[in-house]
């Protein structure tokens, strides 16, 4: 899975989440793109402004490291953060609060989730995260227990209608780099798994 494109003629120290190419013709359409090098950006856009390094909502440029080291490092860092935020921009998060929601509301939510496609469940630290159709649902099993519900029974019920159950140890190793770039926000793991396997 790639989160963004970088167009450059030079080596870039960045992880494999980025599609690094030497021509704008080789980018993955639909992903944010950073062009590195004043010479390249002038070929692509002769009207490019030396001071404005944002060409459009998803097209940016910066100098080569050898041209402007400070701006290069700052722009690369900013672009990296933008790319990861962009990856998650269409994802909704809904916390199913067993204290505030009554039984019928919770059952309706479960019915809603059941009807969705590609349901992926991940659990860590007594939190359950289910991804389905651009929504991540969160359930705190400690809260379930606090309101005198059987959290083990609930967990088995959830597993009965999901499509993929992710084990935390192996998946955390697999998605370690993503988590570092997403501030260890584990709720996104089922979504990352989905786009890696269906995107």
PALUM-587502 format. One record per residue (C-alpha): residue in one letter; residue number from 0; x, y, z. Coordinates in pm, 1 decimal, decimal comma. Layout:
residues N
<node mikol="A" selum="NUM" c1="X" c2="Y" c3="Z"/>
...
//
This chain:
residues 199
<node mikol="X" selum="0" c1="0,0" c2="0,0" c3="0,0"/>
<node mikol="X" selum="1" c1="131,4" c2="342,4" c3="-95,4"/>
<node mikol="X" selum="2" c1="17,7" c2="660,6" c3="77,1"/>
<node mikol="X" selum="3" c1="167,0" c2="918,0" c3="-160,7"/>
<node mikol="X" selum="4" c1="396,5" c2="984,8" c3="-456,4"/>
<node mikol="X" selum="5" c1="736,1" c2="1151,4" c3="-459,2"/>
<node mikol="X" selum="6" c1="880,9" c2="1262,3" c3="-792,3"/>
<node mikol="X" selum="7" c1="1257,8" c2="1312,1" c3="-782,3"/>
<node mikol="X" selum="8" c1="1583,5" c2="1236,7" c3="-959,3"/>
<node mikol="X" selum="9" c1="1766,0" c2="1189,3" c3="-629,2"/>
<node mikol="X" selum="10" c1="1750,2" c2="936,7" c3="-346,5"/>
<node mikol="X" selum="11" c1="1506,3" c2="1015,3" c3="-64,6"/>
<node mikol="X" selum="12" c1="1528,5" c2="881,4" c3="290,3"/>
<node mikol="X" selum="13" c1="1168,9" c2="778,4" c3="350,8"/>
<node mikol="X" selum="14" c1="986,1" c2="452,4" c3="415,4"/>
<node mikol="X" selum="15" c1="833,5" c2="219,2" c3="156,9"/>
<node mikol="X" selum="16" c1="484,6" c2="366,3" c3="200,9"/>
<node mikol="X" selum="17" c1="579,3" c2="624,6" c3="-62,2"/>
<node mikol="X" selum="18" c1="582,3" c2="564,8" c3="-437,6"/>
<node mikol="X" selum="19" c1="914,8" c2="718,6" c3="-543,8"/>
<node mikol="X" selum="20" c1="938,2" c2="782,1" c3="-917,8"/>
<node mikol="X" selum="21" c1="1149,4" c2="997,1" c3="-1149,8"/>
<node mikol="X" selum="22" c1="861,5" c2="1119,0" c3="-1368,4"/>
<node mikol="X" selum="23" c1="518,1" c2="1266,1" c3="-1303,5"/>
<node mikol="X" selum="24" c1="392,7" c2="1013,1" c3="-1562,5"/>
<node mikol="X" selum="25" c1="463,3" c2="728,3" c3="-1316,1"/>
<node mikol="X" selum="26" c1="265,5" c2="854,4" c3="-1016,8"/>
<node mikol="X" selum="27" c1="-31,8" c2="669,4" c3="-869,7"/>
<node mikol="X" selum="28" c1="-330,9" c2="885,1" c3="-958,9"/>
<node mikol="X" selum="29" c1="-538,8" c2="997,9" c3="-662,9"/>
<node mikol="X" selum="30" c1="-253,7" c2="1010,8" c3="-410,0"/>
<node mikol="X" selum="31" c1="-86,2" c2="1327,5" c3="-279,6"/>
<node mikol="X" selum="32" c1="229,1" c2="1405,0" c3="-477,5"/>
<node mikol="X" selum="33" c1="549,4" c2="1586,5" c3="-385,1"/>
<node mikol="X" selum="34" c1="786,1" c2="1699,6" c3="-659,2"/>
<node mikol="X" selum="35" c1="1145,3" c2="1744,8" c3="-542,2"/>
<node mikol="X" selum="36" c1="1364,0" c2="1985,6" c3="-738,5"/>
<node mikol="X" selum="37" c1="1310,2" c2="2333,6" c3="-878,7"/>
<node mikol="X" selum="38" c1="1417,9" c2="2212,1" c3="-1224,5"/>
<node mikol="X" selum="39" c1="1150,6" c2="1938,0" c3="-1230,8"/>
<node mikol="X" selum="40" c1="871,0" c2="2161,6" c3="-1104,7"/>
<node mikol="X" selum="41" c1="954,2" c2="2428,2" c3="-1367,1"/>
<node mikol="X" selum="42" c1="924,8" c2="2165,1" c3="-1641,3"/>
<node mikol="X" selum="43" c1="584,1" c2="2054,9" c3="-1509,2"/>
<node mikol="X" selum="44" c1="454,9" c2="2402,2" c3="-1423,4"/>
<node mikol="X" selum="45" c1="650,3" c2="2694,0" c3="-1577,0"/>
<node mikol="X" selum="46" c1="439,4" c2="2938,3" c3="-1369,4"/>
<node mikol="X" selum="47" c1="541,7" c2="2780,8" c3="-1037,5"/>
<node mikol="X" selum="48" c1="608,2" c2="3035,2" c3="-765,4"/>
<node mikol="X" selum="49" c1="944,1" c2="3012,6" c3="-591,3"/>
<node mikol="X" selum="50" c1="777,1" c2="3089,8" c3="-256,4"/>
<node mikol="X" selum="51" c1="447,6" c2="2899,2" c3="-286,8"/>
<node mikol="X" selum="52" c1="529,5" c2="2529,1" c3="-277,4"/>
<node mikol="X" selum="53" c1="169,2" c2="2411,4" c3="-298,7"/>
<node mikol="X" selum="54" c1="59,5" c2="2377,8" c3="-661,3"/>
<node mikol="X" selum="55" c1="-289,1" c2="2237,4" c3="-586,3"/>
<node mikol="X" selum="56" c1="-473,4" c2="2058,1" c3="-304,4"/>
<node mikol="X" selum="57" c1="-272,6" c2="1739,0" c3="-356,7"/>
<node mikol="X" selum="58" c1="33,6" c2="1855,8" c3="-553,0"/>
<node mikol="X" selum="59" c1="333,1" c2="2005,0" c3="-371,3"/>
<node mikol="X" selum="60" c1="694,7" c2="2072,3" c3="-449,2"/>
<node mikol="X" selum="61" c1="1016,7" c2="2141,5" c3="-264,0"/>
<node mikol="X" selum="62" c1="1381,8" c2="2202,1" c3="-335,0"/>
<node mikol="X" selum="63" c1="1651,6" c2="1939,1" c3="-359,6"/>
<node mikol="X" selum="64" c1="1840,7" c2="1878,4" c3="-37,7"/>
<node mikol="X" selum="65" c1="2142,8" c2="2042,7" c3="-203,3"/>
<node mikol="X" selum="66" c1="1939,3" c2="2351,9" c3="-301,2"/>
<node mikol="X" selum="67" c1="1769,6" c2="2441,5" c3="29,3"/>
<node mikol="X" selum="68" c1="1835,6" c2="2190,3" c3="306,0"/>
<node mikol="X" selum="69" c1="1608,0" c2="2349,3" c3="569,6"/>
<node mikol="X" selum="70" c1="1311,0" c2="2389,4" c3="335,7"/>
<node mikol="X" selum="71" c1="1361,1" c2="2039,7" c3="193,4"/>
<node mikol="X" selum="72" c1="1356,8" c2="1876,2" c3="538,1"/>
<node mikol="X" selum="73" c1="1061,1" c2="2084,3" c3="658,1"/>
<node mikol="X" selum="74" c1="858,4" c2="2023,1" c3="340,5"/>
<node mikol="X" selum="75" c1="930,5" c2="1649,7" c3="339,1"/>
<node mikol="X" selum="76" c1="820,7" c2="1621,0" c3="702,6"/>
<node mikol="X" selum="77" c1="503,1" c2="1823,8" c3="636,7"/>
<node mikol="X" selum="78" c1="421,4" c2="1621,1" c3="325,9"/>
<node mikol="X" selum="79" c1="468,7" c2="1292,9" c3="509,9"/>
<node mikol="X" selum="80" c1="223,7" c2="1400,3" c3="782,9"/>
<node mikol="X" selum="81" c1="-24,2" c2="1528,5" c3="525,0"/>
<node mikol="X" selum="82" c1="-9,6" c2="1198,1" c3="336,2"/>
<node mikol="X" selum="83" c1="-94,5" c2="986,9" c3="641,1"/>
<node mikol="X" selum="84" c1="-378,5" c2="1221,3" c3="742,0"/>
<node mikol="X" selum="85" c1="-510,0" c2="1205,7" c3="385,7"/>
<node mikol="X" selum="86" c1="-510,9" c2="825,8" c3="401,9"/>
<node mikol="X" selum="87" c1="-755,6" c2="842,1" c3="694,8"/>
<node mikol="X" selum="88" c1="-958,6" c2="1144,2" c3="587,2"/>
<node mikol="X" selum="89" c1="-1267,6" c2="951,3" c3="474,4"/>
<node mikol="X" selum="90" c1="-1285,5" c2="720,0" c3="775,9"/>
<node mikol="X" selum="91" c1="-1551,2" c2="778,1" c3="1043,4"/>
<node mikol="X" selum="92" c1="-1508,7" c2="661,5" c3="1400,9"/>
<node mikol="X" selum="93" c1="-1807,0" c2="566,0" c3="1614,7"/>
<node mikol="X" selum="94" c1="-1765,2" c2="466,5" c3="1977,8"/>
<node mikol="X" selum="95" c1="-2039,0" c2="234,7" c3="2102,9"/>
<node mikol="X" selum="96" c1="-2081,4" c2="350,0" c3="2460,2"/>
<node mikol="X" selum="97" c1="-2250,0" c2="78,1" c3="2666,3"/>
<node mikol="X" selum="98" c1="-2317,8" c2="330,0" c3="2943,0"/>
<node mikol="X" selum="99" c1="-2504,6" c2="585,4" c3="2730,2"/>
<node mikol="X" selum="100" c1="-2669,8" c2="355,5" c3="2475,1"/>
<node mikol="X" selum="101" c1="-2962,8" c2="136,1" c3="2574,3"/>
<node mikol="X" selum="102" c1="-2998,6" c2="-228,6" c3="2468,8"/>
<node mikol="X" selum="103" c1="-3209,1" c2="-158,0" c3="2160,8"/>
<node mikol="X" selum="104" c1="-2965,1" c2="107,4" c3="2035,9"/>
<node mikol="X" selum="105" c1="-2672,4" c2="-132,5" c3="2076,4"/>
<node mikol="X" selum="106" c1="-2858,6" c2="-415,3" c3="1903,2"/>
<node mikol="X" selum="107" c1="-2948,3" c2="-181,0" c3="1614,9"/>
<node mikol="X" selum="108" c1="-2582,2" c2="-87,8" c3="1577,3"/>
<node mikol="X" selum="109" c1="-2485,5" c2="-454,5" c3="1565,2"/>
<node mikol="X" selum="110" c1="-2754,7" c2="-519,3" c3="1301,5"/>
<node mikol="X" selum="111" c1="-2616,8" c2="-225,2" c3="1102,0"/>
<node mikol="X" selum="112" c1="-2262,5" c2="-363,5" c3="1120,7"/>
<node mikol="X" selum="113" c1="-2378,4" c2="-714,6" c3="1026,7"/>
<node mikol="X" selum="114" c1="-2525,0" c2="-584,3" c3="699,6"/>
<node mikol="X" selum="115" c1="-2197,3" c2="-424,9" c3="592,7"/>
<node mikol="X" selum="116" c1="-1928,8" c2="-583,5" c3="375,9"/>
<node mikol="X" selum="117" c1="-1567,4" c2="-669,5" c3="466,3"/>
<node mikol="X" selum="118" c1="-1601,4" c2="-652,9" c3="844,1"/>
<node mikol="X" selum="119" c1="-1258,2" c2="-666,6" c3="1009,0"/>
<node mikol="X" selum="120" c1="-1211,6" c2="-693,6" c3="1386,0"/>
<node mikol="X" selum="121" c1="-900,1" c2="-605,5" c3="1582,3"/>
<node mikol="X" selum="122" c1="-862,7" c2="-602,0" c3="1958,9"/>
<node mikol="X" selum="123" c1="-595,2" c2="-452,5" c3="2181,7"/>
<node mikol="X" selum="124" c1="-588,2" c2="-346,7" c3="2548,4"/>
<node mikol="X" selum="125" c1="-953,6" c2="-446,3" c3="2599,5"/>
<node mikol="X" selum="126" c1="-1062,9" c2="-227,5" c3="2308,1"/>
<node mikol="X" selum="127" c1="-1240,2" c2="-385,1" c3="2011,3"/>
<node mikol="X" selum="128" c1="-1225,9" c2="-210,1" c3="1675,2"/>
<node mikol="X" selum="129" c1="-1441,4" c2="-320,2" c3="1383,2"/>
<node mikol="X" selum="130" c1="-1390,2" c2="-169,3" c3="1038,9"/>
<node mikol="X" selum="131" c1="-1676,5" c2="-188,7" c3="787,6"/>
<node mikol="X" selum="132" c1="-1759,7" c2="38,8" c3="492,9"/>
<node mikol="X" selum="133" c1="-1548,2" c2="343,2" c3="587,6"/>
<node mikol="X" selum="134" c1="-1649,3" c2="334,7" c3="953,9"/>
<node mikol="X" selum="135" c1="-1454,7" c2="208,3" c3="1252,5"/>
<node mikol="X" selum="136" c1="-1664,6" c2="105,8" c3="1552,0"/>
<node mikol="X" selum="137" c1="-1499,7" c2="102,5" c3="1893,7"/>
<node mikol="X" selum="138" c1="-1611,6" c2="-96,0" c3="2198,0"/>
<node mikol="X" selum="139" c1="-1440,3" c2="-84,8" c3="2536,1"/>
<node mikol="X" selum="140" c1="-1471,2" c2="-429,1" c3="2695,7"/>
<node mikol="X" selum="141" c1="-1390,4" c2="-284,8" c3="3039,8"/>
<node mikol="X" selum="142" c1="-1700,1" c2="-64,7" c3="3010,1"/>
<node mikol="X" selum="143" c1="-1903,8" c2="-366,8" c3="2897,5"/>
<node mikol="X" selum="144" c1="-1792,7" c2="-545,4" c3="3214,0"/>
<node mikol="X" selum="145" c1="-1857,6" c2="-234,5" c3="3423,5"/>
<node mikol="X" selum="146" c1="-2225,2" c2="-234,7" c3="3323,4"/>
<node mikol="X" selum="147" c1="-2253,0" c2="-600,9" c3="3427,0"/>
<node mikol="X" selum="148" c1="-2244,8" c2="-751,4" c3="3078,8"/>
<node mikol="X" selum="149" c1="-2044,1" c2="-1059,8" c3="2991,2"/>
<node mikol="X" selum="150" c1="-1756,3" c2="-923,5" c3="2785,5"/>
<node mikol="X" selum="151" c1="-1641,2" c2="-1269,4" c3="2674,8"/>
<node mikol="X" selum="152" c1="-1987,2" c2="-1356,2" c3="2548,4"/>
<node mikol="X" selum="153" c1="-2008,5" c2="-1023,2" c3="2366,7"/>
<node mikol="X" selum="154" c1="-1666,8" c2="-1074,9" c3="2209,5"/>
<node mikol="X" selum="155" c1="-1765,1" c2="-1420,1" c3="2081,6"/>
<node mikol="X" selum="156" c1="-2087,3" c2="-1274,4" c3="1943,4"/>
<node mikol="X" selum="157" c1="-1892,6" c2="-1004,9" c3="1755,4"/>
<node mikol="X" selum="158" c1="-1655,2" c2="-1263,4" c3="1613,4"/>
<node mikol="X" selum="159" c1="-1953,3" c2="-1463,3" c3="1483,3"/>
<node mikol="X" selum="160" c1="-2042,3" c2="-1206,1" c3="1217,4"/>
<node mikol="X" selum="161" c1="-1711,3" c2="-1050,8" c3="1118,7"/>
<node mikol="X" selum="162" c1="-1514,1" c2="-1159,3" c3="812,5"/>
<node mikol="X" selum="163" c1="-1157,7" c2="-1123,3" c3="945,1"/>
<node mikol="X" selum="164" c1="-1027,9" c2="-1142,0" c3="1301,9"/>
<node mikol="X" selum="165" c1="-681,2" c2="-989,9" c3="1344,9"/>
<node mikol="X" selum="166" c1="-456,0" c2="-1121,8" c3="1622,1"/>
<node mikol="X" selum="167" c1="-278,8" c2="-833,8" c3="1794,5"/>
<node mikol="X" selum="168" c1="75,8" c2="-973,3" c3="1825,2"/>
<node mikol="X" selum="169" c1="134,5" c2="-1060,4" c3="1461,1"/>
<node mikol="X" selum="170" c1="-58,3" c2="-763,7" c3="1320,3"/>
<node mikol="X" selum="171" c1="125,8" c2="-514,6" c3="1542,8"/>
<node mikol="X" selum="172" c1="455,7" c2="-636,4" c3="1401,4"/>
<node mikol="X" selum="173" c1="321,5" c2="-614,9" c3="1046,0"/>
<node mikol="X" selum="174" c1="185,6" c2="-261,1" c3="1091,2"/>
<node mikol="X" selum="175" c1="458,3" c2="-126,3" c3="1320,4"/>
<node mikol="X" selum="176" c1="578,3" c2="141,0" c3="1073,6"/>
<node mikol="X" selum="177" c1="224,7" c2="263,7" c3="1006,7"/>
<node mikol="X" selum="178" c1="152,6" c2="290,2" c3="1377,4"/>
<node mikol="X" selum="179" c1="463,1" c2="500,3" c3="1435,5"/>
<node mikol="X" selum="180" c1="341,7" c2="741,7" c3="1167,5"/>
<node mikol="X" selum="181" c1="-14,0" c2="743,8" c3="1304,3"/>
<node mikol="X" selum="182" c1="81,1" c2="812,8" c3="1667,3"/>
<node mikol="X" selum="183" c1="1,1" c2="451,8" c3="1764,8"/>
<node mikol="X" selum="184" c1="-370,2" c2="505,0" c3="1706,0"/>
<node mikol="X" selum="185" c1="-455,5" c2="135,3" c3="1690,2"/>
<node mikol="X" selum="186" c1="-814,2" c2="181,3" c3="1583,0"/>
<node mikol="X" selum="187" c1="-692,9" c2="229,7" c3="1225,8"/>
<node mikol="X" selum="188" c1="-532,3" c2="-115,1" c3="1199,0"/>
<node mikol="X" selum="189" c1="-844,3" c2="-288,5" c3="1059,8"/>
<node mikol="X" selum="190" c1="-875,2" c2="-17,8" c3="793,9"/>
<node mikol="X" selum="191" c1="-507,0" c2="-46,5" c3="700,0"/>
<node mikol="X" selum="192" c1="-553,8" c2="-421,1" c3="672,6"/>
<node mikol="X" selum="193" c1="-855,3" c2="-364,4" c3="448,3"/>
<node mikol="X" selum="194" c1="-675,8" c2="-134,6" c3="204,5"/>
<node mikol="X" selum="195" c1="-371,3" c2="-359,4" c3="200,6"/>
<node mikol="X" selum="196" c1="-586,3" c2="-654,6" c3="102,6"/>
<node mikol="X" selum="197" c1="-868,0" c2="-493,9" c3="-97,4"/>
<node mikol="X" selum="198" c1="-744,3" c2="-148,6" c3="-197,9"/>
//
